[in-house]
Amino acid sequence: MNFATEMIPMPIGEPKASHGMVVLGEGTVYLSHMPMFMDPHAVQYVLEVTLKSATGDARQIYADDRRTTGTAVYTLAPEPFRISDLVAPEGQEPKLTSFTGTLFRGHFERGGTEILDPVTVEVQRVINFRHFDHHASRPPALNYLAFGKGSELFLAHWITKAPDFDHHIAIRQASGNGGTVLTDDILRKGPRLEIAGRADRPADRLHESNQVTAKFLDGGPDGVELQLAIGREFYEEEGDLATEMHFH
């Protein structure tokens, strides 16, 4: 197991809570937290996971359902847990390496359909983990976190402060990069990319079929310009991140 994280302390006495997640990928499955600007939900994290179920091959059941229905949004409603239990100081094992939940086609709070209940999630890697800093400044340009493996590459909007937006979209490297820069080794670290010519706001978010230029802000080689072709949009949410205090 590998855990690449930014260790920012969680509140003392953090309660257990249900932390909904967006489900991405088919060959490899990723879970991305659906955050809010209130503790204990004020954390952005992306997990690489495996899915298990007593009813069969959970990953295959999920992937077949996605291909058959063509649905973009899949979500997971997990059992209550403490987010801070997903990470630990270097050299130590996290308290939480697996948990159970219910897998939904669609948004689990907005009429989604149960696909697997229960499903066991085994965490293989914490790609990114950071608690929001309420004193942070919004970046001047549009920022995304990159992750994925092989031909399945994704971006998640880098969330900073209210009002903000959660956004997940597929990408591929366009020709002209002079080789594959977004390698599996780089993507496993969750590099942050800056998109040229776009402000960090919902109106300037990436859209399907866009062609954009990006550069590494961290986690990748300096001075490299990436040419990215934007693929399918899987999830976009503004309401849950509109204010510092938002309750379900």
C-alpha positions in Angstrom: 0.0 0.0 0.0 1.3 3.5 -0.8 0.0 6.7 0.7 1.1 10.0 -0.8 -0.5 12.7 1.2 -0.3 16.2 2.5 -0.6 15.9 6.2 -2.8 18.7 7.6 -4.3 18.1 11.0 -8.0 17.3 11.3 -10.0 18.9 14.2 -9.5 17.3 17.6 -12.3 14.9 18.4 -13.3 14.5 14.8 -16.6 12.6 14.7 -17.5 9.7 12.4 -19.5 10.8 9.4 -20.7 9.5 6.1 -18.4 10.9 3.4 -20.0 10.5 -0.1 -17.6 9.9 -3.0 -17.6 10.1 -6.8 -16.7 6.8 -8.5 -14.4 7.0 -11.5 -12.5 4.6 -13.7 -13.2 1.1 -14.9 -9.9 -0.8 -15.2 -8.8 0.8 -12.0 -11.4 2.4 -9.7 -10.9 5.7 -8.0 -13.0 7.4 -5.3 -13.0 11.2 -4.9 -14.5 12.8 -1.8 -17.5 15.1 -2.3 -16.5 17.8 0.1 -18.0 20.8 1.8 -16.5 23.8 3.6 -17.4 22.5 7.1 -15.7 20.0 9.3 -15.5 17.1 9.2 -16.2 17.2 5.5 -13.6 20.0 4.6 -11.1 17.6 3.0 -10.3 16.9 -0.6 -9.0 13.4 -1.2 -8.7 10.9 -4.0 -8.3 7.2 -3.4 -7.2 4.3 -5.6 -9.3 1.3 -4.5 -10.5 -2.2 -5.2 -14.1 -3.2 -4.8 -15.3 -6.5 -3.5 -18.8 -8.0 -3.1 -20.3 -11.3 -2.0 -22.5 -11.2 -5.1 -19.7 -11.4 -7.6 -16.8 -9.4 -9.2 -17.8 -5.9 -7.9 -15.5 -4.0 -10.2 -16.8 -5.9 -13.3 -20.5 -5.4 -12.2 -19.9 -1.7 -11.8 -17.9 -1.4 -15.1 -20.6 -3.3 -17.0 -23.3 -1.2 -15.6 -21.5 2.0 -16.6 -20.9 0.8 -20.1 -24.5 -0.5 -20.5 -26.3 2.5 -19.2 -23.9 5.2 -20.4 -24.4 7.1 -17.1 -21.8 9.6 -16.1 -22.3 9.9 -12.4 -21.6 7.0 -10.0 -21.3 7.6 -6.3 -20.5 5.7 -3.2 -22.3 6.2 0.2 -19.9 4.7 2.8 -20.5 3.6 6.3 -19.6 6.5 8.8 -15.8 6.8 9.4 -13.2 9.4 10.4 -11.5 10.9 7.4 -8.3 11.3 9.4 -8.1 7.5 9.8 -7.3 7.3 6.0 -3.8 8.7 6.6 -1.0 8.3 9.0 2.5 9.7 9.6 5.2 8.3 7.3 6.2 4.7 8.2 2.9 4.0 10.0 -0.2 2.2 8.8 -3.4 4.1 8.6 -6.2 3.0 11.0 -8.6 2.7 8.0 -7.6 0.6 5.0 -11.0 -0.8 4.1 -14.7 0.1 4.7 -18.1 -0.9 3.4 -20.7 1.2 1.6 -23.4 1.2 -1.1 -22.6 1.8 -4.8 -25.1 3.9 -6.7 -25.7 4.7 -10.3 -26.3 8.5 -10.1 -26.1 10.7 -7.0 -26.9 8.7 -3.8 -28.7 11.8 -2.4 -30.6 12.7 -5.5 -32.5 9.7 -6.7 -29.6 7.4 -7.5 -30.1 3.6 -8.1 -28.4 1.1 -5.8 -26.0 -1.2 -7.8 -24.2 -3.0 -5.0 -25.1 -3.1 -1.3 -22.9 -3.8 0.5 -19.7 -3.3 -1.3 -16.3 -3.6 0.4 -13.7 -0.9 -0.5 -10.1 -1.7 0.0 -7.8 1.3 -0.2 -4.7 0.7 -2.3 -3.4 4.2 -2.4 -4.2 7.7 -1.1 -3.3 9.8 -4.1 -4.2 13.2 -2.6 -5.3 14.2 0.9 -5.6 17.8 2.2 -7.7 19.6 4.7 -9.0 22.9 3.4 -7.2 26.0 4.7 -9.9 28.7 5.2 -7.2 31.4 4.9 -6.0 30.1 1.5 -6.1 32.4 -1.5 -7.8 31.4 -4.7 -5.2 30.5 -7.4 -5.1 33.1 -10.2 -5.5 30.4 -12.9 -7.6 27.2 -13.1 -6.0 24.3 -11.2 -6.7 20.6 -11.4 -5.4 17.5 -9.8 -4.4 14.8 -12.3 -4.7 11.1 -11.6 -5.3 7.8 -13.4 -3.5 4.9 -15.0 -2.9 3.7 -18.6 -5.5 5.1 -20.9 -7.9 6.2 -18.1 -6.8 9.7 -17.1 -8.8 12.1 -15.0 -8.7 15.7 -13.6 -10.4 16.8 -10.4 -10.7 20.6 -9.8 -8.4 21.8 -7.1 -10.8 23.2 -4.5 -9.6 26.1 -2.3 -12.3 28.4 -0.8 -16.0 29.3 -1.0 -17.6 29.8 -3.4 -15.9 27.0 -5.3 -16.8 24.0 -7.4 -16.2 20.2 -7.6 -15.5 18.9 -11.1 -14.3 15.6 -12.5 -13.5 15.1 -16.2 -11.6 12.6 -18.4 -8.5 13.7 -20.4 -6.0 12.4 -22.8 -2.6 13.7 -23.9 -2.9 15.3 -27.3 -0.2 14.8 -29.9 2.7 17.1 -29.9 3.8 16.5 -26.3 7.0 14.9 -27.5 6.2 11.7 -25.6 4.1 10.6 -22.7 4.5 13.0 -19.9 1.6 11.9 -17.7 3.1 8.6 -16.9 1.6 6.1 -14.4 4.5 7.0 -12.0 3.8 10.7 -12.1 0.0 10.2 -11.9 0.2 8.0 -8.8 1.5 11.1 -6.9 -1.5 13.3 -8.0 0.3 16.2 -9.7 -1.4 19.6 -9.8 -1.8 21.3 -13.1 -2.4 24.9 -14.1 -4.6 25.5 -17.2 -3.4 28.3 -19.3 -5.7 31.2 -20.1 -8.5 30.3 -17.7 -9.5 31.8 -14.3 -10.3 29.6 -11.4 -14.1 29.9 -11.6 -17.0 27.6 -12.7 -17.5 29.6 -15.9 -14.0 28.8 -17.1 -14.0 25.1 -16.1 -13.0 22.6 -18.7 -15.6 21.2 -21.1 -15.8 18.2 -23.3 -13.8 18.5 -26.6 -11.7 21.4 -25.3 -8.0 21.4 -26.2 -6.0 23.2 -23.6 -2.4 23.8 -22.5 -1.3 23.0 -19.0 1.8 23.0 -16.9 2.9 21.3 -13.7 2.6 23.3 -10.5 3.9 20.3 -8.4 4.5 16.6 -8.9 5.9 16.8 -12.4 8.8 18.1 -14.5 9.3 21.9 -14.6 9.0 23.8 -17.8 7.0 21.2 -19.6 3.8 22.3 -21.5 1.1 19.6 -21.7 -1.4 19.6 -24.6 -4.6 18.0 -23.2 -7.7 16.9 -25.0 -10.7 17.0 -22.7 -13.0 14.0 -22.6 -16.2 13.2 -20.8 -17.5 15.2 -17.9 -18.4 12.9 -15.0 -19.4 15.2 -12.2 -19.9 18.9 -11.5 -21.2 20.5 -8.2 -21.3 24.1 -7.0 -24.1 24.2 -4.4 -22.3 22.1 -1.7 -19.3 24.5 -2.0 -21.1 27.8 -2.3 -20.6 28.9 1.3 -18.3 28.1 4.3 -21.2 26.5 6.1 -23.4 24.2 4.1 -25.6 21.4 5.6 -27.1 18.5 3.8 
